[in-house]
Amino acid sequence: MNRSELVQALATKSGLSQKDASSFLNNFIDTVTEELQGGGSIDITGFGSFKVADRAAREARNPRTGETIQVPARRVPTFKAGKNLKAAL
């Protein structure tokens, strides 16, 4: 399912117009992004949680040349599925 299909499904299930559903989706994404940028987390009971994880710097190897390169430390978003979502699958 791509973004436009998700907007259409949200509009159908909620009875909103596609414009309102698209606005809701954009606001949801912006809110999650802002919270994670600030180092916070979002927990949606039964669905899952969005968090930020720190990855340490490490050495990696270029498979084509065999050259060793340094991969810098960075922060990455993570999602952990909740109990109800796991059970539904």
N, C-alpha and C positions, 0 to 999 in steps of 0.2 A: 504494500500500500504506500503510495507516495503522498506528498503533502496535499495536493488538490483532492485526492480521494479521501483523505482523512477529514478535510474540511467539509466535504460533501456528506460523509457519514455523521459527523458531529451535527451538521445542520439538520439532517433527517431525524436523528434520534432525539434532538433537543427541541425541534420545532422552530429553531432560529433560521434566519435567512443565511445564505452562504456568506454574505458580507459580515454579519455578526459573528458567525462561527469562525471565520478567518481572523477577525479581530480578537476573539477570545484566544485562539491558538497562538497568535503573535504575542499577546499579553502574557500568556502562560510561559512561553519560551523566554521572553524578556525577563520575567520574574525569576525563573530558575537560573538564568545566566547571571543576573545581578547578585543573587544570593550566593552562588558558587564563587563568583569573582571576589566577594567579600570574605571567603573562607568558610561560609556556613554550609548547612546541609538542609535538605528538604525530605521529610519523611511523610509519605502518604500511606496510612495504615491499610494493610491488605493489598496494596499495589506494589510499593517498593520505596527505595530511598535513593536520592541523588546526593553524592558526596564528592569531595575533592581528595585525591590521593597524591602523595609526593613520591616521585620516582627518583631514585638516587642516580648520580652520574655513574657511567659504566663504560667499559671498553667493548667495542663490537668489531666484527671483522667483515670487510667488504668481500662477499663471496666470489666476485669476479676477479679481483686482483689479489686477494689475500691480505691486503693492507689493514693494519689495525687502526681504528679511529676512535676518538673519544665522543661519547654521546653525553651531552650535558644533562644535569638534573633538571626536572621540570615538574609542573603540577598538571594532573590530568583528571578529567571528570570521570566518575564511575557511577554505575547504576546497579543496585542489588535488588532483585525481584523479591516481592513480599510473599507471604504464605498463600494468600488467596490466588495470586497470579500463578504461582507454581502449581497449585492444585488444579487450576483451570486448564493447564497444559497437559 
